[in-house]
C-alpha cells in the first residue's frame, strides 16, 4: 500500500533521517520524505499488524509531527 503522510516540522536536513527511520520499520519497502511538500510517501505491507502506528512513531521520534 502507498500512503502519503502529511507532517509538520519536516526540514530538508531531516529527510534522510526520516527515510532511514521509517525504512527500518518491518514491512516498509520504500520511504521518501519531501520537506517541500510537507509529506512522507511510504510503501508498506498493510497486513503487518500495527505498521501504521510504527511508521508514525518513527516519524515522531525525529521531532516531526504527523498530521493525519
SEGU-482137 format. One record per residue (C-alpha): residue number from 1; residue in one letter; x, y, z. Coordinates in steps of 0.05 Angstrom, whole numbers, plus 5000, padded with zeros to 4 digits. Example, Ala and Ser with C-alpha at 12.3 -4.5 7.8 and 13.67 -1.06 7.14 Angstrom:
1 / a / 5246 / 4910 / 5156
2 / s / 5273 / 4979 / 5143
//
This chain:
1 / x / 5000 / 5000 / 5000
2 / x / 5024 / 5070 / 4985
3 / x / 5006 / 5125 / 5034
4 / x / 5021 / 5199 / 5037
5 / x / 5031 / 5220 / 5109
6 / x / 5026 / 5295 / 5119
7 / x / 5073 / 5324 / 5171
8 / x / 5093 / 5389 / 5205
9 / x / 5164 / 5408 / 5222
10 / x / 5199 / 5369 / 5167
11 / x / 5261 / 5405 / 5142
12 / x / 5307 / 5384 / 5086
13 / x / 5362 / 5365 / 5136
14 / x / 5314 / 5313 / 5167
15 / x / 5294 / 5279 / 5103
16 / x / 5349 / 5226 / 5103
17 / x / 5337 / 5211 / 5177
18 / x / 5262 / 5202 / 5165
19 / x / 5277 / 5157 / 5105
20 / x / 5323 / 5114 / 5147
21 / x / 5279 / 5110 / 5209
22 / x / 5215 / 5093 / 5170
23 / x / 5253 / 5046 / 5124
24 / x / 5276 / 5007 / 5185
25 / x / 5204 / 4990 / 5204
26 / x / 5187 / 4918 / 5188
27 / x / 5142 / 4914 / 5128
28 / x / 5163 / 4981 / 5097
29 / x / 5191 / 4973 / 5027
30 / x / 5202 / 5046 / 5008
31 / x / 5201 / 5115 / 5040
32 / x / 5211 / 5184 / 5010
33 / x / 5207 / 5245 / 5055
34 / x / 5195 / 5311 / 5020
35 / x / 5203 / 5374 / 5061
36 / x / 5178 / 5419 / 5004
37 / x / 5112 / 5381 / 5003
38 / x / 5109 / 5370 / 5079
39 / x / 5096 / 5296 / 5068
40 / x / 5126 / 5227 / 5074
41 / x / 5108 / 5177 / 5020
42 / x / 5112 / 5106 / 5046
43 / x / 5102 / 5039 / 5012
44 / x / 5087 / 4984 / 5062
45 / x / 5053 / 4917 / 5073
46 / x / 4987 / 4933 / 5106
47 / x / 4980 / 4861 / 5130
48 / x / 5034 / 4874 / 5182
49 / x / 4999 / 4888 / 5248
50 / x / 5009 / 4957 / 5277
51 / x / 5052 / 4980 / 5219
52 / x / 5019 / 5048 / 5211
53 / x / 5029 / 5064 / 5285
54 / x / 5101 / 5042 / 5279
55 / x / 5112 / 5087 / 5219
56 / x / 5081 / 5146 / 5255
57 / x / 5124 / 5132 / 5316
58 / x / 5187 / 5131 / 5274
59 / x / 5170 / 5198 / 5244
60 / x / 5151 / 5229 / 5311
61 / x / 5215 / 5204 / 5343
62 / x / 5253 / 5253 / 5300
63 / x / 5214 / 5314 / 5323
64 / x / 5166 / 5316 / 5264
65 / x / 5091 / 5319 / 5277
66 / x / 5046 / 5271 / 5239
67 / x / 4982 / 5307 / 5219
68 / x / 4939 / 5250 / 5191
//
